[in-house]
Amino acid sequence: QVQLVESGGGLAQTGGSLRLSCQAFGISSNIYSMGWYRQAPGKQRELVASKTTRADTNYADSVKGRFTISRDNAKNTVYLQMSSLKPEDTGVYYCKAIVGIFAYWGNGTQVTVSL
């Protein structure tokens, strides 16, 4: 019954912005961590950003200063504000939630950054 629903992906130009959203459904207990991963063509899936309930945050070096992760714990929702986008940001972005010893994944949303 647990579902993570992502939205906000799409097309953007270099230097533009996009805002991703992920809401978790069917989780009644505390979500320890919510975050975003991405997989670009020809590359492995990598951590983009994550945030714990207590607001501990980490970012991939490649997105520091450009992306901002935030959470609305009452709504079980995590956001990713992406600015100064680059073509190398292109990929499928996946939402991940950690609850206790369990991890849940969304189906992903496509982000494409053109020149």
N, C-alpha and C positions, 0 to 999 in steps of 0.2 A: 504493500500500500504506500510505501514511501516513494515520493516523486520529487525530483528537482527540475523545475521548469525555467529555462533560460529564455531571454528575449533581449532585443536591442542590437543584434548584429546586423550587418549590412555593408554598404559601400561607403567609402570615404576617400577623399583625396589626401595626398601627402600634406601634412601639417594640420589636417582637420581633426575632428573629435567624434567620438562615439561613447555612449553610455550603455553598459550591459547590466542586466538585472537577472537575478536568480532567486526564486522563492521555493522553499522546501515545504512540502505537504506531507502529512501523515507522521510527523515527528512531534511527540508530546514532551519528550525530555529535552534537556539542555543540549544545544548544538555547540560542542567545544570549539570547533573551527569551521569556517567556511572560506573557500578560496576559489581561485581561477587557475586553470591550466590551459595550455594551448598546444596545438600540434600543427606545425607548418609543413608544407609539402617537402618530402624528403628528409624530415627531421623527426627526432623523438619528441614525445610529449614532455613539456617542461612546465614547472611551476611559474606562474606569472606573479601572483600575489595571494596572500592569505591573511586572515584576521581571526583571532580568538574572541570568545565572549568578553574577556577582560581587556580587549582592545590591543593585544600584542599583534604587531603587524610586521610582515616581511615582504620584500619585493625582489624579483629578479633584477640583477644589475642592469640589464638592458632596458628596463622600463622605469627605473628610479628617476624621479623628477618629472615624469611624463604621465604616469598612471596613478590613480588614487583609489584605494579600496575602502569601502565603508559598509557598515552593517546596521540593520534595524532588527534587533534581537526579538522584539515583540512580534514582528511579522515574519520571523525566520527568513529574512531576505538579505542578500548581499549584493552590492553594486560595484561596478568597476568603471570609473570615469577615465577614459583614455583620451589624451590630448597629444598634440604634436606627433600625430601618427606617421609612421614610416612604412614603406612597402614590406619590410621584413616583419612587421606586426601581423601580416596576413596569415590566417590559419583558422582552424576550428577551435573555438574557446569552450572549455568544459567547466562546469561548476562542480565543486566537490564539497561535501559536508561530512564532518567526523562527529559521530555520536558514540561516546563510550569507546568500545573497541571496534565499532563498525564504521565503514566508509561507504558513502553513497555518491553516485555520479549522475549528472544530467546527460542529456543526449547530444549536447553541443549546439553552438550557434556560429555560423560562418561570419568571419570578419575579413573583408577584402579592402586593401589600401592601394589605390592606383597612383601612378606617377603624376 
